[in-house]
Amino acid sequence: MLEYGTVANRLFFINKGCLRLYYSNDDQSIITRFMAFENTFLTSIVSFISREPSTEYIQAVEASELLVITYEDFLI
């Protein structure tokens, strides 16, 4: 849902399911920063606001139902 090095252009609201925000450190260990569950928002907030490439990943860890708003629509 978000790959390392891409700008976070979407903000997710989780109706059902679960998303994981994670990153990989220098020794290639994977560290989960946040687990987002139903009725919460998730994005790589630093990338979403700064428009800089993300140092994080986002993945769905189970079948999920999401509402999505793009950065451009968020500004309106």
Backbone torsions as a table, in degrees:
resi	resn	phi	psi	omega
1	MET	NA	-28.9	170.8
2	LEU	-147.0	128.9	178.8
3	GLU	-103.3	150.4	174.3
4	TYR	-55.4	136.1	175.7
5	GLY	87.2	-1.8	175.7
6	THR	-105.6	153.1	178.7
7	VAL	-77.4	132.1	177.4
8	ALA	-70.1	107.1	-175.8
9	ASN	-107.9	1.8	-178.0
10	ARG	-133.2	142.1	174.3
11	LEU	-111.4	126.5	-175.6
12	PHE	-104.3	137.9	168.1
13	PHE	-114.4	127.0	-173.9
14	ILE	-94.6	107.7	173.3
15	ASN	-75.7	-45.2	178.7
16	LYS	-144.9	144.5	176.2
17	GLY	109.5	-158.9	-175.4
18	CYS	-154.6	136.2	175.5
19	LEU	-118.6	150.3	178.6
20	ARG	-121.3	132.5	173.1
21	LEU	-104.8	122.9	-176.8
22	TYR	-145.3	167.8	177.6
23	TYR	-144.7	168.0	178.6
24	SER	-117.4	131.8	-179.3
25	ASN	-91.2	-172.7	-174.0
26	ASP	-59.8	-32.4	179.8
27	ASP	-93.0	16.4	177.2
28	GLN	70.3	14.4	172.4
29	SER	-71.4	144.8	178.5
30	ILE	-100.7	126.6	-177.6
31	ILE	-120.0	124.0	175.7
32	THR	-81.1	122.6	178.9
33	ARG	-88.9	-36.0	-174.2
34	PHE	-159.6	140.9	170.9
35	MET	-112.2	126.5	-178.4
36	ALA	-112.0	129.5	-177.4
37	PHE	-112.6	-173.9	-175.7
38	GLU	-52.8	143.6	177.7
39	ASN	67.3	29.9	174.8
40	THR	-130.9	161.8	176.7
41	PHE	-99.3	153.2	173.8
42	LEU	-152.6	138.4	167.3
43	THR	-160.2	173.2	169.0
44	SER	-84.5	93.4	-165.7
45	ILE	-61.8	-38.1	179.9
46	VAL	-63.3	-46.0	179.2
47	SER	-67.0	-41.6	-178.9
48	PHE	-60.0	-42.0	-178.0
49	ILE	-81.4	-45.0	-174.0
50	SER	-80.7	-19.5	-176.5
51	ARG	67.6	22.9	176.3
52	GLU	-96.3	155.2	177.4
53	PRO	-57.7	141.4	-177.6
54	SER	-76.5	146.3	172.0
55	THR	-101.9	11.1	-175.8
56	GLU	-125.6	168.3	174.5
57	TYR	-122.0	153.7	169.8
58	ILE	-127.7	133.5	176.5
59	GLN	-138.1	150.4	171.2
60	ALA	-83.2	128.7	-179.6
61	VAL	-97.0	-4.6	173.0
62	GLU	-156.2	168.0	176.9
63	ALA	-54.9	129.0	-173.4
64	SER	-133.1	150.8	173.2
65	GLU	-113.2	117.0	-172.8
66	LEU	-122.2	148.6	164.5
67	LEU	-104.2	138.2	-174.4
68	VAL	-128.9	134.5	172.9
69	ILE	-125.1	134.8	178.9
70	THR	-80.0	162.7	177.4
71	TYR	-57.4	-43.4	-178.6
72	GLU	-62.7	-43.8	178.4
73	ASP	-70.3	-31.3	177.4
74	PHE	-61.4	-34.4	-178.4
75	LEU	-73.7	-20.3	-176.5
76	ILE	-72.9	NA	NA
